[in-house]
């Protein structure tokens, strides 16, 4: 009888122990789950805070660019000004922010090609392609994408992934040309540093344009004359630049081809300016192992008004 009672008591103790172990295991699993969720939430919060810090650093560089451009009240824009010399990296608590400001009007505006009446720009664009040693199909691809109403043959566009239905006309950013049918990636990368997309009424700042773009608009100038012309920059006015270019040009007794080139140069003179309204602030922020980049297009309207943000594109972690 005593043995039976002891056996029952041992069985009861074993049952209680098993239940206790099951309960402990369940509570441990719940604790692990809660800890995992807490850690995941902490990681998300930390990532969000770091992303916000990166964004604030990029905002700070945008503010610097706006301030420098607002302080520039000169009648000309050129690489010797304060806004063009911003290159230094600024240290942050756990990283750094750096960037630069560039004059977008020192590039060829592809939106000039959207105007069917702007023959001078189309001719200058063809010259630019030759200078950059790019095939004629590159120009055809760009002009087709920009022509009013879009390309007539849309089959190649429909085969893109995802398919596109182009409407033609002006672009917001020259980067929209990347991947269009007929424009090879290698050709696009070669062309990209020399082009921009601005309102069609904007002009080329001769003080900030690279020699390749100037040569496209001044075909009558041999390389040596063009180099001398650039050495004399910055020009105080478009008229002063045209006068200096005329002095560097070939004598009137040169061939008919040279005279035709000079006439073409006179037709493109309306594209010249020495003051710019469109700039881009390109910045990069680093915080530990994370980084973010931003491209901000700024419009300097003049009249004492602060430059305004036309649009910005931020690439975050």
C-alpha positions in Angstrom: 0.0 0.0 0.0 2.9 2.3 0.9 4.7 1.4 -2.3 1.6 2.2 -4.4 1.2 5.6 -2.6 4.9 6.4 -3.3 4.5 5.5 -6.9 1.5 7.8 -7.3 3.3 10.6 -5.6 6.4 10.2 -7.9 4.1 10.1 -10.9 2.4 13.2 -9.8 5.7 15.0 -9.2 6.9 13.9 -12.7 3.8 15.3 -14.3 4.2 18.6 -12.5 7.9 18.7 -13.5 7.0 18.1 -17.2 4.4 20.8 -17.1 6.8 23.2 -15.5 9.4 22.4 -18.2 6.9 22.9 -20.9 5.8 26.2 -19.4 9.4 27.4 -19.1 10.1 26.4 -22.7 7.0 28.4 -23.8 8.0 31.4 -21.8 11.5 31.2 -23.2 10.2 31.1 -26.7 8.0 34.1 -26.0 10.9 36.0 -24.5 13.2 35.2 -27.5 10.4 36.3 -29.9 10.0 39.6 -27.9 13.7 40.2 -27.8 14.0 39.5 -31.5 11.2 42.0 -32.3 12.7 44.5 -30.0 16.1 44.1 -31.7 14.5 44.4 -35.1 12.7 47.5 -34.0 15.9 49.0 -32.6 17.7 48.2 -35.8 15.0 49.9 -37.9 15.0 52.9 -35.6 18.8 53.1 -35.8 18.7 52.8 -39.6 16.0 55.5 -39.8 18.0 57.8 -37.6 21.1 57.3 -39.7 19.2 57.9 -42.9 17.8 61.1 -41.4 21.3 62.2 -40.4 22.5 61.6 -43.9 19.6 63.6 -45.3 20.3 66.5 -43.0 24.0 66.5 -44.1 22.9 66.7 -47.7 20.4 69.5 -46.8 23.3 71.4 -45.2 25.3 71.2 -48.5 22.2 72.4 -50.4 21.9 75.3 -48.0 25.6 76.2 -48.6 25.2 76.1 -52.3 22.1 78.3 -52.2 23.9 80.8 -49.9 27.0 81.0 -52.1 24.9 81.5 -55.2 22.8 84.1 -53.5 25.9 86.0 -52.4 27.2 86.1 -56.0 25.9 89.4 -57.4 28.5 89.7 -60.2 27.6 90.3 -63.9 29.5 87.2 -65.0 29.8 83.6 -63.8 33.1 81.8 -64.2 35.3 79.1 -62.6 37.1 81.6 -60.5 34.1 82.5 -58.3 33.5 81.2 -54.8 30.6 78.9 -55.8 32.9 77.1 -58.3 35.7 76.4 -55.7 33.6 74.4 -53.3 35.5 71.1 -53.1 36.6 70.6 -49.5 35.1 67.7 -47.4 33.4 68.8 -44.2 33.7 66.4 -41.2 30.7 65.2 -39.4 30.4 63.4 -36.0 30.9 60.0 -37.5 31.5 60.7 -41.2 31.7 63.6 -43.7 29.9 65.5 -46.4 31.4 66.8 -49.6 30.2 68.1 -52.9 30.6 70.6 -55.7 28.6 73.2 -57.6 28.6 73.3 -61.3 27.2 75.7 -63.9 24.7 73.7 -66.1 24.7 76.5 -68.7 28.3 75.5 -69.5 27.0 72.4 -71.2 25.1 71.8 -74.5 21.4 72.0 -73.8 19.8 69.0 -75.5 16.4 70.7 -75.2 17.6 73.1 -78.0 17.2 70.0 -80.3 13.4 69.8 -79.4 12.9 73.1 -81.4 12.6 72.2 -85.1 13.5 75.7 -86.0 16.8 75.7 -84.2 19.0 74.6 -87.0 22.2 76.2 -85.5 21.9 74.0 -82.4 21.4 70.8 -84.5 24.5 71.7 -86.5 26.5 72.4 -83.4 25.4 69.1 -81.8 26.6 67.2 -84.9 30.0 68.9 -84.6 30.1 68.0 -80.9 29.6 64.4 -81.7 32.4 64.5 -84.3 34.7 66.1 -81.7 33.9 63.4 -79.2 34.3 60.7 -81.9 30.8 59.4 -81.5 28.9 57.7 -84.4 26.2 59.7 -86.3 23.5 57.3 -85.0 24.1 58.8 -81.6 22.8 62.2 -82.8 19.9 60.5 -84.6 18.8 58.6 -81.5 18.9 61.8 -79.4 17.1 64.0 -82.0 14.5 61.3 -82.5 13.7 61.1 -78.8 13.3 64.8 -78.6 11.4 65.6 -81.7 7.8 66.9 -81.1 5.4 64.0 -80.9 8.2 61.5 -80.3 9.8 59.0 -82.8 7.6 57.7 -85.6 8.9 54.2 -85.3 8.2 53.0 -81.7 8.9 49.3 -82.1 12.3 49.5 -80.4 10.8 51.5 -77.6 8.0 48.9 -77.1 10.7 46.2 -76.7 12.3 48.0 -73.7 11.9 46.6 -70.2 9.6 48.2 -69.2 8.1 49.3 -72.5 8.0 53.0 -73.2 5.7 55.2 -75.2 7.7 58.3 -75.9 5.9 61.6 -76.4 9.0 63.6 -77.5 9.7 67.2 -76.5 11.9 68.7 -73.8 13.5 66.7 -71.0 13.7 67.4 -67.3 17.1 65.8 -67.0 19.6 64.7 -69.6 19.8 61.4 -67.7 16.5 60.5 -69.3 18.5 59.7 -72.4 20.2 56.7 -70.8 19.0 53.5 -72.3 17.0 55.0 -75.2 17.0 52.9 -78.4 20.0 53.6 -80.7 22.1 55.3 -78.0 24.7 52.8 -76.8 25.6 52.9 -73.1 29.3 53.6 -74.0 28.3 56.5 -76.2 25.9 57.9 -73.6 28.7 57.8 -70.9 31.0 59.6 -73.4 28.4 62.3 -74.1 27.0 62.8 -70.6 29.6 65.2 -69.2 29.0 67.7 -72.0 25.2 67.9 -72.1 22.4 69.1 -69.9 18.6 69.6 -70.1 17.4 73.1 -69.4 14.5 75.3 -70.7 15.0 75.9 -74.4 15.5 79.6 -73.9 18.7 79.2 -71.8 22.0 80.1 -73.3 25.5 78.7 -73.3 27.9 80.4 -70.7 31.1 80.7 -72.7 33.1 81.3 -69.5 32.3 77.9 -68.1 31.9 75.8 -71.2 34.5 73.1 -71.9 36.6 73.5 -75.1 34.7 70.7 -76.8 31.4 72.5 -76.5 32.9 75.9 -77.6 34.5 74.2 -80.6 31.1 72.9 -81.6 29.8 76.5 -81.8 32.9 78.1 -83.2 33.9 75.8 -86.1 35.9 78.6 -87.8 38.5 78.6 -85.0 41.4 76.2 -85.2 42.4 74.4 -82.0 45.3 76.8 -81.3 43.1 79.9 -81.7 40.4 78.3 -79.5 43.0 77.7 -76.8 44.1 81.3 -77.0 40.5 82.5 -76.7 39.9 80.4 -73.6 43.1 81.7 -72.0 41.6 85.2 -72.3 38.4 84.2 -70.4 36.3 85.2 -68.5 34.6 87.5 -71.0 32.8 90.5 -69.6 29.9 90.2 -72.1 28.7 88.1 -75.0 29.7 90.9 -77.3 33.2 91.0 -75.9 33.5 87.2 -76.4 32.3 87.4 -80.0 34.8 90.2 -80.7 37.6 88.2 -79.2 36.6 85.1 -81.2 36.5 87.2 -84.4 40.1 88.4 -83.7 41.2 84.8 -83.4 39.4 83.7 -86.6 40.9 83.1 -89.9 41.5 86.0 -92.3 38.7 86.9 -94.8 40.8 85.7 -97.7 40.5 82.1 -96.5 38.4 79.5 -98.4 34.7 79.5 -99.0 34.4 76.7 -96.4 36.0 78.9 -93.8 33.6 81.7 -94.7 30.7 79.3 -94.3 32.0 78.2 -90.9 32.2 81.9 -89.9 28.6 82.5 -91.0 27.5 79.5 -89.0 29.3 80.8 -86.0 27.4 84.1 -86.3 24.2 82.2 -86.4 25.0 80.5 -83.2 26.1 83.7 -81.4 22.5 84.1 -80.0 23.2 81.0 -77.8 26.0 82.8 -75.9 25.9 84.4 -72.5 28.4 85.1 -69.6 25.9 84.9 -66.7 24.1 81.7 -65.6 20.8 81.0 -64.0 20.9 77.2 -63.7 23.3 75.3 -61.4 23.6 71.9 -59.9 24.8 71.0 -56.4 26.1 67.4 -56.3 26.8 66.1 -52.8 27.7 62.9 -50.9 27.3 62.2 -47.2 29.1 59.4 -45.4 28.0 58.1 -41.9 29.9 55.1 -40.8 29.4 52.4 -43.4 26.3 54.2 -44.9 26.3 56.8 -47.6 23.8 58.9 -49.6 24.1 61.0 -52.7 22.1 63.9 -54.0 21.8 66.0 -57.1 20.0 69.3 -56.7 19.2 71.6 -59.6 19.0 75.3 -58.5 17.5 78.2 -60.4 19.0 81.6 -59.8 16.3 84.0 -60.9 18.2 87.2 -60.1 16.8 90.4 -58.9 18.0 89.8 -55.4 15.9 86.7 -54.9 17.4 83.6 -53.4 18.1 80.6 -55.7 15.2 78.1 -55.7 15.3 74.4 -55.9 14.0 73.3 -59.2 14.2 69.6 -58.4 16.4 67.2 -56.4 17.2 63.5 -56.6 18.5 61.7 -53.5 19.9 58.1 -53.4 19.7 56.8 -49.9 20.9 53.5 -48.3 
